[in-house]
Amino acid sequence: MPQKIFFFFIIVLLFPACHNDTENDTTVAVNKEQQLKDSVAKYPDSMLLRENLIEYYRDNNNYVQALSTTANYLRNDSLNPRLWDIQGTLYFETKDTLHSIQSFENAVAILPNPQYLMSLGSLYAETKDPRALAAADALMANSKGSAQKESLFIKGLYNSATGNGTKAITYFDSCISIDYTFTFAYREKAICFYNMGKYNDALDVLSKVILVVNTYEEAGWADATKNWEIKRMPLKIIKPHCKWIRIILKRKKHW
């Protein structure tokens, strides 16, 4: 109890001191938003400026405004695949899978480039939609083979989601054989083993990731795992982390 009271008084004492800073921050934010709006109004055809405004709302966790702004742009530019891609990403980040899929479908219908196919295919896979397999094949064809590991990865995701862990692992192994630094394949392979009750195998896969990922963009996870000494940890401690790892390593914009 004394500790709680102590922290309460710290918050009370700090609040008046921070009040002016908060007001200043709010003023700066309003000015930044208005500057971005003015820039778009001056150059309405600039996709970069429109993206900057949407990204501003997204960075400030204002997804309602980000989605509203994107929808407004789409009303006048409905054949712009990049805008549909942005909308799909925003819906994905707000956990609206249905609308996210619809947006990515629109993007692919206009321009079936690899980036849009990856996003759509991975969502099809995670929702157990067999169209994931067709999206993976289309990805391979439209990328002229340069997205082979991503195509295989989508097929692995689909088989994992539909309960065929053994087959999924073969796809993830193929991804790793193409690119041993493709950490998402290791992650999903470990999750397959976890779902199959093969916890030691899952730990072995995660241990390999530690060796591979020294400069990974989300190195905080890798550094923490090194300190865990996971091979010495009892299964009852490590098991819950298999699902936790999936959340920690998830990208803002798919992969």
DRENPALO-431039 format. One line per field, with one value per residue: residue number from 1; chain; x, y, z of N, C-alpha, C, CB in turn. Coordinates in steps of 0.1 Angstrom, whole numbers. Glycine has a CB too. Example, Ala and Ser with C-alpha at 12.3 -4.5 7.8 and 13.67 -1.06 7.14 Angstrom:
// DRENPALO-431039
num <- (1_2)
cadena <- (A_A)
n.px <- (132_128)
n.py <- (-57_-22)
n.pz <- (78_71)
ca.px <- (123_137)
ca.py <- (-45_-11)
ca.pz <- (78_71)
c.px <- (132_129)
c.py <- (-33_0)
c.pz <- (78_79)
cb.px <- (113_141)
cb.py <- (-45_-6)
cb.pz <- (90_57)
***
This chain:
// DRENPALO-431039
num <- (1_2_3_4_5_6_7_8_9_10_11_12_13_14_15_16_17_18_19_20_21_22_23_24_25_26_27_28_29_30_31_32_33_34_35_36_37_38_39_40_41_42_43_44_45_46_47_48_49_50_51_52_53_54_55_56_57_58_59_60_61_62_63_64_65_66_67_68_69_70_71_72_73_74_75_76_77_78_79_80_81_82_83_84_85_86_87_88_89_90_91_92_93_94_95_96_97_98_99_100_101_102_103_104_105_106_107_108_109_110_111_112_113_114_115_116_117_118_119_120_121_122_123_124_125_126_127_128_129_130_131_132_133_134_135_136_137_138_139_140_141_142_143_144_145_146_147_148_149_150_151_152_153_154_155_156_157_158_159_160_161_162_163_164_165_166_167_168_169_170_171_172_173_174_175_176_177_178_179_180_181_182_183_184_185_186_187_188_189_190_191_192_193_194_195_196_197_198_199_200_201_202_203_204_205_206_207_208_209_210_211_212_213_214_215_216_217_218_219_220_221_222_223_224_225_226_227_228_229_230_231_232_233_234_235_236_237_238_239_240_241_242_243_244_245_246_247_248_249_250_251_252_253_254_255)
cadena <- (A_A_A_A_A_A_A_A_A_A_A_A_A_A_A_A_A_A_A_A_A_A_A_A_A_A_A_A_A_A_A_A_A_A_A_A_A_A_A_A_A_A_A_A_A_A_A_A_A_A_A_A_A_A_A_A_A_A_A_A_A_A_A_A_A_A_A_A_A_A_A_A_A_A_A_A_A_A_A_A_A_A_A_A_A_A_A_A_A_A_A_A_A_A_A_A_A_A_A_A_A_A_A_A_A_A_A_A_A_A_A_A_A_A_A_A_A_A_A_A_A_A_A_A_A_A_A_A_A_A_A_A_A_A_A_A_A_A_A_A_A_A_A_A_A_A_A_A_A_A_A_A_A_A_A_A_A_A_A_A_A_A_A_A_A_A_A_A_A_A_A_A_A_A_A_A_A_A_A_A_A_A_A_A_A_A_A_A_A_A_A_A_A_A_A_A_A_A_A_A_A_A_A_A_A_A_A_A_A_A_A_A_A_A_A_A_A_A_A_A_A_A_A_A_A_A_A_A_A_A_A_A_A_A_A_A_A_A_A_A_A_A_A_A_A_A_A_A_A_A_A_A_A_A_A)
n.px <- (8_19_37_20_6_27_35_11_12_34_25_4_19_35_17_7_31_36_15_16_35_20_0_15_24_0_-7_14_9_-16_-9_9_-8_-25_-7_-1_-26_-29_-9_-17_-41_-30_-15_-32_-29_-7_5_23_21_-5_-3_14_-2_-22_-5_4_-19_-21_3_-3_-21_-47_-69_-95_-97_-76_-86_-110_-100_-85_-107_-120_-102_-103_-128_-126_-105_-106_-94_-68_-44_-26_-38_-59_-44_-32_-56_-64_-43_-46_-72_-65_-47_-65_-78_-99_-107_-123_-129_-104_-94_-112_-103_-76_-82_-93_-71_-54_-70_-68_-40_-20_4_34_36_9_-3_10_1_-27_-28_-17_-36_-58_-49_-46_-72_-82_-90_-92_-85_-61_-41_-43_-36_-10_2_-3_13_38_39_35_57_77_92_108_97_96_100_81_58_57_56_31_15_24_14_-14_-18_-10_-30_-52_-48_-30_-2_22_25_26_51_69_67_76_102_112_112_131_153_157_161_179_177_151_131_104_95_108_96_68_71_79_56_39_50_46_17_13_21_48_70_97_109_99_113_139_138_134_157_175_168_178_205_206_194_208_209_184_154_137_152_150_134_151_173_163_155_180_189_172_181_169_170_174_152_122_95_70_73_82_63_40_51_53_31_32_54_46_30_48_67_52_48_41_32_23_45)
n.py <- (-12_14_18_21_45_62_62_73_99_108_109_128_151_154_159_186_199_188_197_221_212_192_207_221_200_192_214_214_190_195_216_202_183_200_212_190_184_208_206_184_195_214_200_178_155_142_112_106_126_122_97_104_119_100_82_97_99_72_67_80_65_69_54_56_80_77_56_68_89_76_62_84_93_72_73_91_81_53_34_31_10_11_26_9_-11_2_7_-20_-28_-11_-20_-46_-41_-32_-54_-61_-84_-93_-70_-62_-83_-79_-54_-59_-77_-60_-45_-64_-71_-49_-45_-71_-74_-87_-78_-72_-96_-112_-102_-106_-134_-144_-137_-151_-176_-177_-175_-199_-202_-218_-204_-194_-210_-207_-180_-182_-195_-177_-156_-167_-169_-142_-130_-140_-161_-150_-146_-171_-183_-169_-177_-204_-202_-191_-213_-230_-217_-220_-248_-252_-237_-252_-275_-294_-300_-315_-314_-287_-281_-291_-273_-250_-258_-259_-232_-223_-236_-222_-196_-191_-172_-165_-157_-159_-183_-202_-195_-201_-229_-237_-232_-250_-274_-270_-270_-296_-309_-314_-304_-302_-303_-279_-262_-267_-256_-229_-224_-225_-202_-182_-184_-176_-151_-124_-98_-91_-72_-70_-74_-73_-94_-116_-110_-112_-139_-151_-147_-162_-188_-211_-239_-250_-245_-256_-275_-266_-240_-229_-236_-218_-196_-201_-193_-167_-157_-156_-134_-114_-113_-104_-85_-49_-45_-70_-92)
n.pz <- (0_9_-13_-35_-28_-29_-56_-66_-57_-70_-97_-94_-87_-110_-130_-132_-139_-164_-179_-195_-214_-226_-238_-256_-272_-283_-298_-317_-330_-342_-359_-376_-387_-401_-419_-435_-446_-460_-479_-494_-505_-521_-539_-551_-567_-558_-548_-528_-509_-501_-490_-469_-452_-444_-432_-411_-394_-389_-375_-352_-341_-348_-363_-372_-385_-403_-419_-428_-443_-463_-476_-486_-505_-522_-533_-553_-567_-576_-590_-581_-571_-550_-531_-523_-513_-491_-476_-471_-454_-432_-423_-417_-395_-377_-371_-387_-406_-428_-443_-449_-465_-487_-496_-504_-524_-543_-549_-561_-583_-598_-602_-602_-586_-569_-542_-534_-538_-520_-496_-498_-503_-479_-460_-470_-465_-436_-429_-437_-463_-494_-516_-512_-521_-549_-550_-542_-563_-584_-574_-578_-605_-614_-603_-617_-606_-587_-562_-549_-524_-508_-520_-515_-487_-482_-490_-470_-447_-452_-451_-425_-411_-418_-404_-413_-404_-408_-436_-439_-427_-445_-465_-452_-446_-472_-478_-461_-471_-494_-485_-458_-439_-436_-414_-407_-417_-400_-376_-381_-386_-361_-347_-358_-349_-322_-322_-328_-306_-303_-285_-279_-304_-314_-298_-307_-333_-327_-314_-335_-348_-332_-336_-363_-364_-359_-367_-371_-377_-356_-332_-305_-295_-301_-286_-260_-260_-260_-235_-221_-221_-235_-239_-215_-201_-185_-201_-193_-189_-213_-232_-233_-246_-272_-286_-279_-291_-318_-318_-310_-331_-352_-382_-390_-414_-427_-443)
ca.px <- (0_27_43_9_4_39_34_0_16_43_16_-3_29_40_7_8_44_35_3_20_41_9_-7_24_24_-13_-6_23_2_-26_-2_14_-20_-30_3_-2_-38_-27_0_-26_-50_-22_-10_-41_-25_5_3_32_15_-17_2_20_-13_-27_6_4_-30_-18_13_-9_-31_-60_-73_-108_-94_-68_-95_-119_-92_-83_-119_-123_-93_-107_-140_-121_-94_-110_-85_-55_-42_-18_-48_-66_-34_-32_-68_-63_-33_-53_-82_-57_-42_-76_-84_-111_-101_-132_-127_-90_-94_-119_-94_-65_-87_-95_-58_-49_-78_-63_-26_-16_19_38_33_-5_-6_15_-9_-40_-26_-15_-49_-66_-43_-49_-87_-85_-96_-84_-80_-47_-32_-43_-29_4_6_-3_24_50_38_37_70_87_100_116_90_93_99_69_47_57_53_16_10_26_4_-27_-18_-9_-43_-62_-45_-20_10_33_27_31_65_77_68_85_116_116_114_144_164_159_167_180_174_137_127_90_94_112_85_56_75_79_42_34_55_38_3_14_25_62_75_112_112_96_124_151_136_135_171_182_165_187_218_204_189_217_207_170_149_130_162_146_130_162_182_156_155_193_190_163_187_157_171_174_139_112_85_58_76_84_52_31_58_52_21_36_64_39_25_60_73_43_51_31_26_25_59)
ca.py <- (0_26_20_26_58_69_64_81_113_112_112_141_161_156_163_201_202_183_202_229_204_185_217_224_188_192_225_210_180_202_223_191_177_210_213_178_187_219_201_176_204_221_190_167_143_136_100_106_135_116_86_110_122_87_76_106_94_58_68_86_55_74_46_60_91_71_49_78_97_66_60_96_93_61_77_99_74_39_24_32_-2_14_31_-3_-18_9_4_-33_-28_-4_-29_-57_-37_-30_-67_-63_-93_-94_-58_-62_-92_-72_-43_-65_-83_-49_-41_-74_-71_-38_-48_-83_-74_-96_-73_-73_-110_-118_-98_-114_-149_-148_-136_-162_-188_-177_-177_-213_-201_-225_-195_-191_-218_-201_-168_-185_-199_-164_-149_-173_-166_-128_-125_-147_-170_-143_-147_-185_-186_-163_-185_-216_-198_-190_-227_-236_-211_-226_-261_-251_-233_-262_-287_-303_-295_-322_-309_-273_-281_-294_-260_-241_-263_-254_-217_-221_-240_-211_-185_-196_-161_-162_-161_-162_-198_-208_-192_-209_-243_-240_-232_-263_-285_-268_-275_-311_-314_-318_-292_-302_-300_-265_-255_-268_-247_-216_-222_-222_-188_-174_-184_-170_-137_-115_-84_-91_-59_-71_-81_-74_-107_-125_-108_-117_-153_-156_-146_-172_-202_-219_-253_-254_-242_-267_-273_-259_-225_-224_-238_-206_-186_-204_-184_-153_-154_-153_-120_-105_-112_-100_-72_-39_-46_-83_-95)
ca.pz <- (0_8_-26_-44_-25_-34_-71_-69_-55_-81_-108_-91_-87_-123_-140_-135_-146_-178_-186_-206_-225_-233_-246_-267_-281_-290_-308_-327_-337_-350_-370_-385_-395_-411_-429_-444_-454_-470_-490_-503_-512_-531_-549_-549_-574_-553_-540_-517_-499_-495_-481_-457_-443_-439_-422_-399_-386_-384_-365_-340_-337_-352_-374_-377_-394_-414_-428_-435_-453_-474_-483_-493_-517_-531_-540_-565_-574_-572_-597_-576_-563_-538_-520_-518_-505_-478_-469_-466_-443_-421_-418_-411_-382_-368_-369_-396_-416_-439_-451_-453_-477_-498_-501_-511_-536_-552_-553_-570_-595_-606_-605_-595_-583_-558_-528_-531_-538_-507_-485_-500_-501_-465_-453_-474_-458_-422_-427_-442_-476_-503_-527_-508_-530_-562_-549_-541_-577_-591_-570_-584_-620_-616_-599_-625_-598_-577_-549_-547_-510_-503_-526_-506_-474_-482_-490_-457_-438_-455_-446_-410_-406_-420_-396_-419_-399_-415_-450_-438_-423_-457_-472_-445_-449_-486_-477_-454_-480_-504_-478_-444_-430_-437_-400_-406_-419_-387_-366_-384_-384_-346_-342_-363_-340_-310_-323_-329_-293_-303_-279_-280_-318_-315_-292_-315_-344_-322_-311_-347_-352_-324_-343_-376_-364_-351_-371_-374_-373_-343_-325_-291_-292_-302_-274_-248_-260_-257_-221_-214_-222_-236_-239_-201_-195_-185_-211_-188_-190_-227_-240_-236_-254_-287_-292_-276_-302_-330_-316_-309_-344_-363_-389_-391_-427_-431_-443)
c.px <- (8_33_32_7_15_38_22_4_26_35_10_7_34_30_7_20_43_24_7_26_30_2_2_24_11_-12_3_16_-9_-20_3_3_-24_-20_2_-15_-36_-19_-8_-35_-43_-18_-19_-37_-13_2_11_26_3_-13_8_9_-19_-18_6_-7_-27_-8_8_-21_-46_-65_-86_-105_-86_-77_-105_-112_-89_-95_-123_-115_-98_-120_-137_-110_-95_-101_-70_-52_-35_-28_-56_-57_-33_-44_-68_-54_-40_-64_-75_-53_-53_-84_-98_-107_-110_-129_-113_-88_-100_-110_-83_-70_-89_-81_-52_-57_-73_-49_-21_-1_22_34_19_-9_-1_5_-22_-38_-24_-27_-58_-62_-47_-64_-91_-92_-87_-79_-65_-37_-31_-35_-14_10_7_9_37_50_41_50_81_97_108_110_87_91_86_57_46_53_37_10_12_16_-10_-28_-17_-23_-53_-59_-36_-6_22_36_32_46_73_78_77_100_121_119_128_156_167_166_167_178_160_131_113_87_97_101_73_59_74_65_35_37_47_24_2_18_40_70_91_116_109_108_137_150_139_150_179_180_175_200_217_202_198_214_192_163_141_139_159_142_141_171_176_157_169_195_182_170_176_158_171_161_129_101_73_60_76_72_43_38_57_42_25_46_57_34_37_66_65_46_39_23_29_40_65)
c.py <- (13_29_26_41_67_72_73_96_118_117_126_152_164_161_178_205_198_190_211_222_197_194_220_212_188_202_220_199_185_209_213_186_187_212_202_180_197_214_192_184_211_212_177_154_136_124_100_115_129_105_92_114_110_81_84_101_80_58_73_77_60_67_50_71_86_64_58_85_88_64_72_97_83_65_85_92_59_29_25_20_1_19_19_-11_-12_6_-10_-35_-22_-13_-41_-53_-34_-43_-69_-71_-93_-82_-57_-71_-85_-61_-49_-72_-72_-45_-51_-74_-60_-40_-59_-84_-83_-91_-75_-88_-117_-114_-106_-128_-152_-147_-147_-175_-188_-178_-190_-212_-208_-216_-191_-198_-212_-187_-170_-188_-186_-156_-154_-169_-151_-122_-131_-155_-163_-143_-162_-188_-181_-172_-198_-214_-197_-204_-233_-230_-217_-240_-261_-247_-243_-276_-297_-299_-302_-316_-294_-272_-283_-281_-250_-245_-258_-240_-215_-226_-230_-199_-188_-185_-157_-166_-164_-177_-206_-207_-201_-224_-246_-241_-245_-274_-283_-273_-290_-317_-318_-306_-291_-298_-285_-257_-255_-258_-233_-213_-219_-207_-179_-173_-176_-155_-129_-100_-83_-78_-59_-79_-81_-87_-117_-123_-113_-132_-158_-156_-157_-186_-212_-234_-259_-252_-254_-264_-265_-244_-221_-226_-226_-196_-189_-195_-169_-149_-150_-138_-110_-102_-107_-86_-63_-41_-60_-87_-92)
c.pz <- (0_-6_-36_-41_-30_-49_-74_-68_-65_-93_-106_-92_-101_-133_-142_-142_-161_-186_-197_-218_-233_-243_-259_-277_-290_-302_-320_-336_-347_-362_-380_-394_-405_-422_-440_-452_-464_-482_-500_-511_-523_-542_-548_-556_-569_-543_-527_-506_-493_-486_-468_-447_-436_-428_-410_-389_-380_-373_-351_-335_-339_-365_-380_-388_-406_-424_-436_-446_-466_-483_-491_-506_-527_-539_-553_-573_-571_-580_-593_-567_-550_-527_-515_-509_-491_-470_-463_-454_-431_-415_-411_-397_-372_-366_-377_-408_-429_-449_-456_-466_-489_-505_-509_-524_-547_-558_-564_-583_-604_-611_-596_-593_-571_-544_-525_-530_-525_-496_-486_-497_-486_-457_-457_-466_-443_-419_-433_-455_-487_-515_-524_-518_-544_-561_-548_-555_-586_-587_-576_-599_-622_-612_-607_-617_-587_-563_-546_-532_-504_-508_-517_-492_-472_-482_-476_-446_-440_-449_-430_-405_-407_-413_-402_-416_-406_-428_-449_-435_-435_-465_-465_-446_-462_-486_-471_-463_-491_-497_-463_-434_-430_-424_-398_-408_-407_-377_-368_-383_-369_-341_-347_-353_-326_-310_-324_-316_-293_-298_-280_-295_-320_-309_-300_-327_-339_-318_-323_-351_-344_-331_-356_-374_-354_-355_-375_-369_-360_-333_-310_-286_-292_-289_-261_-248_-257_-242_-214_-213_-224_-236_-225_-194_-195_-195_-206_-188_-204_-235_-243_-245_-269_-293_-290_-287_-315_-330_-317_-323_-355_-369_-389_-404_-433_-432_-457)
cb.px <- (-9_38_48_-4_2_52_32_-12_22_53_6_-9_41_45_-6_7_55_33_-5_30_50_-1_-10_38_25_-24_0_36_-5_-35_10_21_-31_-32_17_-3_-49_-20_11_-34_-56_-10_5_-55_-23_13_5_46_12_-26_13_28_-24_-30_19_1_-43_-13_24_-14_-30_-60_-73_-117_-86_-57_-103_-124_-79_-77_-131_-120_-79_-109_-149_-117_-80_-124_-86_-53_-34_-8_-58_-71_-20_-30_-80_-58_-20_-59_-91_-46_-33_-85_-86_-117_-100_-146_-131_-81_-101_-132_-89_-58_-101_-102_-48_-50_-93_-64_-18_-21_24_52_37_-13_0_29_-11_-45_-14_-4_-55_-65_-28_-44_-94_-93_-99_-92_-89_-44_-37_-57_-33_6_-4_-16_26_49_25_26_72_94_109_118_77_105_111_68_50_71_59_11_17_40_3_-30_-6_1_-47_-64_-58_-23_12_30_14_23_68_71_53_81_117_104_104_144_160_145_159_194_183_130_131_82_102_125_81_51_89_87_35_39_70_38_-3_23_17_66_71_118_103_83_127_152_122_127_177_177_150_188_222_193_175_232_216_162_139_116_175_136_120_170_184_141_151_204_186_151_195_150_184_185_133_106_80_55_89_96_43_27_72_49_7_43_74_26_18_70_80_29_56_36_31_19_62)
cb.py <- (0_25_7_18_60_61_51_78_114_100_101_140_158_142_158_209_195_168_210_240_193_179_229_226_175_194_237_204_170_212_231_180_174_223_213_165_190_231_193_165_214_228_187_171_146_146_87_112_149_110_78_123_130_77_76_121_94_50_77_100_52_90_31_66_103_61_38_87_102_53_57_108_90_48_86_112_80_37_27_45_-12_25_41_-12_-18_24_6_-43_-21_9_-34_-61_-24_-18_-70_-49_-107_-94_-45_-68_-105_-66_-34_-76_-90_-37_-40_-88_-69_-25_-35_-96_-60_-99_-58_-66_-117_-112_-83_-111_-153_-139_-122_-165_-188_-164_-165_-220_-186_-236_-183_-195_-233_-198_-160_-197_-209_-156_-151_-189_-169_-120_-129_-137_-177_-128_-139_-193_-181_-149_-188_-223_-185_-182_-235_-232_-196_-226_-270_-241_-220_-265_-294_-304_-297_-337_-310_-266_-291_-305_-254_-240_-278_-257_-210_-229_-254_-207_-172_-202_-148_-169_-149_-154_-202_-202_-178_-206_-245_-229_-220_-267_-284_-253_-269_-315_-326_-322_-291_-316_-308_-261_-261_-282_-248_-214_-235_-231_-185_-180_-198_-176_-137_-118_-80_-103_-54_-78_-74_-63_-112_-123_-93_-113_-158_-146_-133_-174_-205_-215_-258_-247_-230_-269_-286_-264_-222_-232_-249_-200_-185_-219_-187_-152_-166_-162_-118_-110_-125_-100_-75_-25_-35_-85_-110)
cb.pz <- (12_18_-32_-42_-10_-31_-78_-60_-41_-85_-111_-77_-78_-128_-135_-122_-139_-178_-176_-201_-219_-223_-239_-262_-273_-281_-302_-321_-327_-342_-364_-377_-386_-403_-423_-436_-444_-463_-484_-494_-502_-525_-548_-553_-589_-545_-548_-521_-506_-507_-488_-460_-451_-450_-429_-403_-394_-396_-370_-342_-322_-354_-370_-366_-387_-409_-420_-424_-447_-469_-473_-484_-513_-523_-531_-561_-568_-575_-612_-568_-571_-541_-526_-530_-512_-481_-478_-477_-447_-425_-430_-419_-384_-373_-355_-400_-411_-435_-444_-442_-474_-494_-489_-502_-533_-546_-541_-563_-591_-599_-602_-602_-582_-559_-528_-542_-550_-504_-486_-514_-508_-459_-456_-489_-459_-416_-434_-432_-480_-509_-528_-494_-531_-567_-536_-532_-584_-589_-554_-583_-625_-609_-584_-634_-607_-581_-549_-553_-502_-508_-540_-506_-470_-494_-501_-452_-441_-470_-451_-406_-414_-435_-392_-435_-384_-415_-458_-426_-413_-465_-474_-430_-447_-496_-468_-441_-487_-510_-480_-442_-434_-449_-391_-416_-431_-382_-367_-398_-390_-339_-349_-377_-338_-307_-335_-340_-289_-318_-265_-277_-328_-308_-278_-321_-350_-309_-305_-358_-349_-310_-346_-384_-359_-353_-382_-369_-384_-344_-327_-288_-303_-314_-272_-248_-274_-263_-216_-223_-208_-249_-246_-193_-201_-171_-216_-174_-183_-233_-234_-223_-249_-289_-285_-262_-304_-332_-303_-299_-347_-358_-403_-389_-437_-445_-439)
***
